[in-house]
Amino acid sequence: MIKRNLLVMGLAVLLSACGFQLRGTGTNELTIKELDVSARNAYGETVVQLRDTLKNSGVHVYTGATYKLFLADEKETQRNLSYASAGRASDIELITSLTFEMQGRDHLPLMGDKIEVQKVVSHDGNNLVGSDSEMTQVRKEMRRELVQRVMLRLQQLTPEKLELLQQTADNKAKADADALKAAQEYENNTPKQSPVEVPVD
């Protein structure tokens, strides 16, 4: 029995050393320690919840941080999966999607992603109040899941990876600026064609 317990403990230590965490038991530990978080909907529930989750995970969230997480677009949609006859419930699929972008120095985009959460609920036409209340609760759960998925994406971003993305973005911005400058110089140095004069009889 003692040997078995020691074996289980040994495996647990080994797995945790490899970075493995059981689902639902791990923490939201991030290697990013500072982050600016904003959203198109500045006072929306998702951005507020995300800020709180980041702070609880040891991240200093403040305006002016080097890296900025911008929640560009959040949509809540639904569609009927089945139509109920009288006295029966219909199935409705709820969809919440979030498009976000990580920005670096000079507001250059480093990476972006879109997350989508889907849930199916039953909508009872004979109990509209109860059905609407359930849908509101499910939407809250979906928002929590959305925030957790954003956190999982952020867990994959180390300071080293962000710096590499920043260098790539800087190089692209410089190449774009050089190309624009060359095109402008070419246009400035190209002789402008005089309008053709039509002889008057």
Secondary structure, 3 states (H helix, E strand, C coil): CHHHHHHHHHHHHHHHHCCCCCCCCCCCCCCCCEEEEEECCCCCHHHHHHHHHHHHCCCEECCCCCCEEEEEEEEEEEEECCCCCCCCEEEEEEEEEEEEEEECHHHCEEEEEEEEEEEEEEEECCCHHHHHHHHHHHHHHHHHHHHHHHHHHHHCCCHHHHHHHHHHHHHHHHHHHHHHHHHHHHHHHCCCCCCCCCCCC
